[in-house]
Amino acid sequence: MVVLAHGLAGTVDSGLVPFASAFAAAGVEAFAFDYRGFGASEGTPRQVVSTRAQVEDWRAAVRAAAQLPGVDPQRIVLWGVSLAGGHVLRIAADTEGIAAVISVVPMVDGMAAAKHALPHHSVGQLVRSSLTGIGSRLSTKVGRGPVMMPVVAHPGQPGALTLSGAYEDYLSIAGPTWRNEVAADVSLELGTKAPLEAAAQITCPVLVQVADFDRSAPPQASMAAAVRARAEVRHYPGDHFDVFPGKPWHQPAVEHALHFLRRHLTPTTPPDPRTFSWIAPTFSWIARTRGSRHDDATFHPARGSCGV
C-alpha cells in the first residue's frame, strides 16, 4: 500500500491521481489524502498550512491505510512530493512498519530554501513576505483570523510561489477542490530542518527524486537528505513542477518509482486494468487526531488487485 499526499496547499485532485493510478495499475494499492482544511477534507480554519498538523495527518493516514482489508500493516510505503517529500522522511524515521519511502522533489531544509530563493527574489520581496506572515500570525492570535494571499502568482505579485512559470505550472494541474489561497503565515512554517535531521534515522529503503534545476526545493539539500538516508537517487534535468502530469519528466519519475517498488516489495501480478477503479466517491474516512478541534483529513484509496 502506497500512501500519498501533496505539497504546499496541494490537493489530491491536483496532480496526484495519475501517480496513484499508475501504482494501482502495477498491482500496488494507493491511498491518497488531503490535509485538514484543504480540498475534500473537513476542518477549519481553511487553507492554513501547519507542518505540525500535516505530520499528524500523515500519521493518521498511515494508521487508516494499515486497517484496510487485505493490507499488510508492515508493508506501507510513503510517497510525498515537495513539502510532503520532507514529511515522509520525518514519518519514516520514527514509525514502525514503513516498508519504503519515495520522496519527490522534497523540501527538507527551510533555511537552505530561503538562501536558494535569493537569486530569484529581491530582498524587499522576501522581507515583505516575512512581515506579511508575521502579521497573519498576529491577526490569528487576536482572533481576527489569518491574512490570506494567493498560493501562486506571477512574479512581483503577492503570493507564496511567485517564480516565473509557477503560476502556469500549478494551474495546469489544479483540480476542482484546489483553491489559490493560503494563510500568509505559511512563510513562517517552512523554516524547519526536521526532515533533513530525521533522514539519518530511517532504516527502510528510500528513493529520492531530485529535479536538478529546482528553484523551489534546493537540490543540494535534497541530496544531503539522500546521503543521510543512504537513499537511491534519481535525477531529472528540470524544475520543481517538471515531474508532474503533463510535464516531460513525469513518466520517467513514475517508472523509476515503480522500478524501486518492484525491487523492494514482494512482486505481484499486475491487475487487469479493466478492474481498476478510483473509489474516492464511495469511500471516505475522517481522521480525528487528538489535541485539535479542526483536524479532519479525508482519505481516498485507489485499488488495484493486491494488498501490498
ABEGO torsion letter per residue (X at the ends): XBBBBBBBGBBAABGAAAAAAAAAAAGBBBBBBBBBGBEABBEOBBGBBBAAAAAAAAAAAAAAAAABBGBBAABBBBBBBEAAAAAAAAAAAABBGBABBBBBGBBABAAAAAAAAAAABBAAAAAAAAAAAAAAAAAAAAGAEBBBBBABBBBGBBEABABBGAAAAAAAABBAABBBBBBAAAAAAAABAAAAAAAAABABBBBBBBBAABAABBAAAAAAAAAAAGBBBBBBBBBAAAABBGBAAAAAAAAAAAAAAAAABBBBBBBBAAABBBAAAABBBBBBBBGBABBBBBBBBBBBABAX
